[in-house]
Amino acid sequence: MLEHFRFQIRLGYDVYCYGVLVWDRDTPNAFLGAYATQDTSLLISNLKSGHRHSVWVSTYINLNPGSLTEFAVTPGGLPAPAADVVVGGAVPAPPVSVSYVLIDGTTLTLSWPAVANAAGYTIYMKSISGGGFQVIGSTTATSQGIAFLFPGIWTYEFCVGSYNGFYQSIYGGASCVKPTVCCGYTAAAAAVHGPLLLYMGLPRSTETANGSPFSSSEPSVFSSSATSSSNSTINATMLTVDPQVGQLYSLYTQALTAVLQNGTIQNLTFAAPDTVIRLF
């Protein structure tokens, strides 16, 4: 299966080439694929259709002899991540429902069913006192813990959208949830205790979104209503652990070795992270 990757360059550098790293997350013990290009787009073949792939890009620059080195080298910056992509997938739908599990007055866990062709999910949040939705993070799982929701979880509304690479779903209606007042507080009171950062024991209650009808007034990632107003303040911390991240260092080393051996990049060394390009 073919997949077309595009990326933006970081200006101000004499670019030698770009290194594109692709990791099949649905194939056990898969290696990182490493590809070199001097263009700002790359067509990669033989990717498995329907599999979720993670993608990173590094910039390799021409560095002349100077204070950092006595000979010319082509150092590479740290890889910049792109959104995961399901190969062969299209624009995904939003989740059909979102629920939450109460941890305490300032901490909750959002959950939703998996969506076909979704490589991951974007979490949106806004204060019920005013202002628009803000993106507070993303995940490839179907649940997400959120903490430090002062003055209380009932003062915020949460929505979940789906993404597949550059494609983003709309969000709103059944893919949103407004937590209710809990834990003996009133709507006007603020929770005075902090979040439980370690989830130990069973949650005290579970609330589910009522699935209100979707209308054109609901926020959409394609509209300006998805941005926040200047007078709103969002306090939230995403609680996320990816058990596969520990594999990346050894896989990254193997991938760079493969790029070096095929003769496309010579004198490969590391450079400061400001040489990294950003994907869109």
VEXDREN-2710 file (C-alpha; in Angstrom, 1 decimal):
% VEXDREN-2710
k/r/px/py/pz
1/MET/0.0/0.0/0.0
2/LEU/1.3/3.5/-0.9
3/GLU/1.2/6.4/1.6
4/HIS/2.1/10.0/0.8
5/PHE/3.9/12.0/3.6
6/ARG/4.4/15.7/3.4
7/PHE/6.3/18.0/5.9
8/GLN/7.4/21.6/6.4
9/ILE/11.0/22.6/6.5
10/ARG/12.5/24.7/9.3
11/LEU/14.1/27.8/7.6
12/GLY/17.6/29.1/8.3
13/TYR/19.6/25.9/7.6
14/ASP/21.5/24.5/4.7
15/VAL/19.6/21.2/4.4
16/TYR/21.3/18.1/3.1
17/CYS/18.4/15.8/3.3
18/TYR/15.5/14.6/5.5
19/GLY/15.2/11.3/7.3
20/VAL/11.7/9.8/7.5
21/LEU/11.1/7.1/10.1
22/VAL/8.0/4.9/9.9
23/TRP/7.0/2.4/12.6
24/ASP/4.2/-0.2/12.1
25/ARG/2.5/-0.2/15.5
26/ASP/0.2/-3.1/14.7
27/THR/3.0/-5.6/13.7
28/PRO/4.6/-7.2/16.8
29/ASN/8.4/-6.6/17.0
30/ALA/8.4/-4.4/13.9
31/PHE/11.5/-2.5/13.0
32/LEU/11.6/1.2/12.2
33/GLY/11.7/1.9/8.5
34/ALA/14.1/4.6/7.5
35/TYR/13.9/6.6/4.3
36/ALA/16.0/9.5/3.0
37/THR/14.8/12.3/0.7
38/GLN/15.9/15.8/-0.3
39/ASP/12.3/16.7/-1.1
40/THR/9.6/17.9/1.4
41/SER/7.3/15.0/0.5
42/LEU/7.8/11.3/0.2
43/LEU/5.8/8.4/-1.3
44/ILE/6.4/5.2/0.6
45/SER/5.2/1.8/-0.7
46/ASN/4.7/-1.7/0.8
47/LEU/3.0/-0.4/4.0
48/LYS/0.4/-2.7/5.4
49/SER/-3.1/-1.4/4.7
50/GLY/-5.2/-1.0/7.8
51/HIS/-2.2/-0.9/10.1
52/ARG/-1.5/2.1/12.3
53/HIS/1.9/3.7/11.7
54/SER/3.8/6.3/13.7
55/VAL/6.0/8.7/11.7
56/TRP/8.9/11.0/12.6
57/VAL/11.1/13.2/10.4
58/SER/14.6/14.5/11.1
59/THR/16.6/17.2/9.2
60/TYR/20.2/16.7/8.3
61/ILE/22.2/19.8/7.5
62/ASN/25.5/20.6/5.9
63/LEU/27.8/21.8/8.6
64/ASN/31.2/23.2/7.6
65/PRO/34.4/22.9/9.7
66/GLY/34.3/25.3/12.6
67/SER/34.0/25.5/16.4
68/LEU/31.9/22.3/16.5
69/THR/33.9/20.1/14.2
70/GLU/37.2/20.0/12.4
71/PHE/35.7/18.5/9.2
72/ALA/32.5/18.8/7.3
73/VAL/29.6/16.7/8.6
74/THR/25.8/16.3/8.0
75/PRO/24.3/16.2/11.5
76/GLY/20.7/15.3/12.1
77/GLY/18.3/16.9/14.5
78/LEU/16.0/15.0/16.9
79/PRO/13.0/13.4/15.1
80/ALA/9.8/15.5/15.1
81/PRO/6.7/13.4/15.4
82/ALA/3.6/13.5/13.2
83/ALA/0.1/12.3/14.0
84/ASP/-0.2/8.5/13.6
85/VAL/-1.9/7.3/10.4
86/VAL/-3.9/4.2/9.4
87/VAL/-2.7/3.3/6.0
88/GLY/-5.5/3.3/3.5
89/GLY/-8.0/4.9/5.9
90/ALA/-10.0/8.0/5.2
91/VAL/-11.5/10.8/7.4
92/PRO/-12.7/9.0/10.6
93/ALA/-16.0/9.6/12.3
94/PRO/-16.1/11.0/15.9
95/PRO/-16.8/8.6/18.8
96/VAL/-20.4/7.7/19.1
97/SER/-20.3/8.4/22.9
98/VAL/-18.1/9.7/25.6
99/SER/-18.3/8.7/29.3
100/TYR/-16.2/9.6/32.4
101/VAL/-15.1/7.9/35.5
102/LEU/-14.8/10.1/38.6
103/ILE/-11.5/9.8/40.5
104/ASP/-12.0/12.8/42.8
105/GLY/-13.3/16.4/42.6
106/THR/-10.5/17.5/40.2
107/THR/-9.6/14.3/38.4
108/LEU/-11.4/12.1/36.0
109/THR/-10.9/9.5/33.2
110/LEU/-12.6/9.9/29.9
111/SER/-13.6/6.8/27.8
112/TRP/-15.1/6.2/24.4
113/PRO/-15.5/3.3/22.0
114/ALA/-13.0/2.8/19.2
115/VAL/-13.6/4.3/15.8
116/ALA/-12.9/2.6/12.5
117/ASN/-9.9/4.2/10.6
118/ALA/-9.0/6.3/13.6
119/ALA/-5.2/6.4/14.3
120/GLY/-5.9/8.4/17.5
121/TYR/-8.1/10.8/19.3
122/THR/-7.9/14.5/20.1
123/ILE/-9.2/15.7/23.5
124/TYR/-10.9/19.1/23.6
125/MET/-11.9/21.0/26.7
126/LYS/-13.6/24.3/27.6
127/SER/-14.8/26.1/30.7
128/ILE/-18.6/26.2/31.1
129/SER/-18.3/29.8/32.2
130/GLY/-17.3/30.9/28.7
131/GLY/-14.7/30.7/25.9
132/GLY/-14.2/28.2/23.2
133/PHE/-12.8/24.7/23.1
134/GLN/-9.1/24.1/23.4
135/VAL/-7.0/21.1/22.4
136/ILE/-5.4/19.7/25.6
137/GLY/-3.8/16.7/24.1
138/SER/-4.2/13.5/22.1
139/THR/-3.9/9.8/22.6
140/THR/-4.0/6.6/20.6
141/ALA/-5.9/4.8/23.4
142/THR/-9.7/4.9/24.0
143/SER/-9.4/6.4/27.5
144/GLN/-7.6/9.4/28.9
145/GLY/-6.9/10.5/32.5
146/ILE/-7.1/14.3/33.1
147/ALA/-6.1/15.9/36.4
148/PHE/-5.8/19.4/38.1
149/LEU/-9.3/20.4/37.0
150/PHE/-9.7/23.3/39.4
151/PRO/-12.1/24.5/40.8
152/GLY/-13.8/21.2/39.9
153/ILE/-14.6/18.8/37.1
154/TRP/-18.2/20.1/36.9
155/THR/-16.9/23.5/35.6
156/TYR/-15.7/22.0/32.3
157/GLU/-17.0/20.3/29.2
158/PHE/-15.0/17.7/27.3
159/CYS/-15.2/16.5/23.7
160/VAL/-13.3/13.8/21.8
161/GLY/-12.6/13.8/18.1
162/SER/-10.8/11.2/15.9
163/TYR/-7.9/11.7/13.6
164/ASN/-6.1/9.7/10.9
165/GLY/-2.9/11.5/10.0
166/PHE/-3.7/14.9/8.8
167/TYR/-7.5/14.1/8.7
168/GLN/-9.6/15.3/11.7
169/SER/-13.2/14.4/12.4
170/ILE/-15.7/16.9/13.7
171/TYR/-16.7/16.7/17.3
172/GLY/-19.8/17.6/19.3
173/GLY/-23.1/16.2/20.5
174/ALA/-22.7/12.6/21.6
175/SER/-18.9/12.9/21.5
176/CYS/-18.9/15.5/24.3
177/VAL/-19.7/15.2/28.1
178/LYS/-20.3/17.6/30.9
179/PRO/-19.5/16.2/34.3
180/THR/-21.9/16.8/37.1
181/VAL/-21.2/18.2/40.6
182/CYS/-19.8/15.5/42.8
183/CYS/-18.2/14.6/46.1
184/GLY/-20.5/16.7/48.3
185/TYR/-19.7/20.0/46.7
186/THR/-22.1/22.5/45.3
187/ALA/-21.9/24.1/41.9
188/ALA/-20.5/27.3/43.4
189/ALA/-17.9/25.5/45.6
190/ALA/-14.4/24.7/44.6
191/ALA/-12.7/21.4/45.3
192/VAL/-10.0/22.0/47.9
193/HIS/-8.2/18.6/47.6
194/GLY/-5.7/17.8/44.9
195/PRO/-5.9/15.0/42.3
196/LEU/-5.0/11.4/42.9
197/LEU/-2.1/10.9/40.5
198/LEU/-1.9/7.2/41.3
199/TYR/-5.1/5.3/40.5
200/MET/-5.4/2.9/43.4
201/GLY/-8.7/1.1/44.2
202/LEU/-12.0/1.4/42.4
203/PRO/-13.5/4.7/41.2
204/ARG/-16.4/6.0/43.3
205/SER/-18.9/6.5/40.5
206/THR/-19.4/6.5/36.7
207/GLU/-21.3/9.1/34.7
208/THR/-22.2/8.8/31.0
209/ALA/-22.9/11.5/28.4
210/ASN/-26.6/11.7/27.5
211/GLY/-25.9/11.9/23.8
212/SER/-27.6/15.2/23.0
213/PRO/-28.5/15.7/19.3
214/PHE/-25.8/17.0/17.1
215/SER/-26.5/20.4/15.6
216/SER/-24.6/22.9/13.5
217/SER/-24.0/25.1/16.6
218/GLU/-21.7/22.4/18.1
219/PRO/-18.0/23.0/17.8
220/SER/-16.1/21.6/14.9
221/VAL/-12.4/21.3/14.3
222/PHE/-12.9/22.9/10.9
223/SER/-14.5/26.1/12.4
224/SER/-13.2/29.1/14.4
225/SER/-15.4/28.0/17.3
226/ALA/-12.7/25.4/18.2
227/THR/-10.4/28.1/19.4
228/SER/-10.5/29.6/22.8
229/SER/-11.4/33.2/23.7
230/SER/-8.7/35.4/25.2
231/ASN/-10.4/35.6/28.6
232/SER/-10.7/31.9/29.3
233/THR/-8.2/29.9/31.3
234/ILE/-7.9/26.1/31.1
235/ASN/-6.0/24.2/33.8
236/ALA/-5.5/20.5/33.0
237/THR/-2.9/17.8/33.0
238/MET/-3.0/14.8/30.7
239/LEU/-2.0/11.6/32.5
240/THR/-0.6/9.4/29.8
241/VAL/1.8/6.4/29.6
242/ASP/2.8/4.7/26.4
243/PRO/4.3/1.3/27.1
244/GLN/6.0/1.1/23.7
245/VAL/8.0/4.3/24.0
246/GLY/10.8/2.4/25.7
247/GLN/11.5/0.5/22.5
248/LEU/12.1/3.6/20.4
249/TYR/15.7/4.3/21.4
250/SER/17.1/0.9/20.2
251/LEU/14.8/0.9/17.1
252/TYR/15.9/4.5/16.3
253/THR/19.5/3.4/16.5
254/GLN/18.9/0.5/14.2
255/ALA/17.0/2.7/11.7
256/LEU/19.8/5.3/11.5
257/THR/22.3/2.5/11.0
258/ALA/20.3/1.3/8.0
259/VAL/20.2/4.8/6.5
260/LEU/23.9/5.1/7.0
261/GLN/24.7/1.8/5.4
262/ASN/22.7/2.5/2.2
263/GLY/25.0/5.4/1.4
264/THR/22.4/8.2/1.4
265/ILE/23.8/9.9/4.5
266/GLN/27.5/10.1/5.5
267/ASN/29.2/11.2/8.6
268/LEU/26.0/10.9/10.6
269/THR/26.1/12.7/14.0
270/PHE/23.6/14.3/16.3
271/ALA/22.9/18.0/16.4
272/ALA/20.8/20.4/18.5
273/PRO/17.0/19.9/18.4
274/ASP/16.5/23.2/16.8
275/THR/17.4/21.6/13.5
276/VAL/14.3/19.5/13.6
277/ILE/11.5/20.1/11.0
278/ARG/7.9/20.1/12.0
279/LEU/5.2/18.0/10.2
280/PHE/1.7/19.3/9.3
END
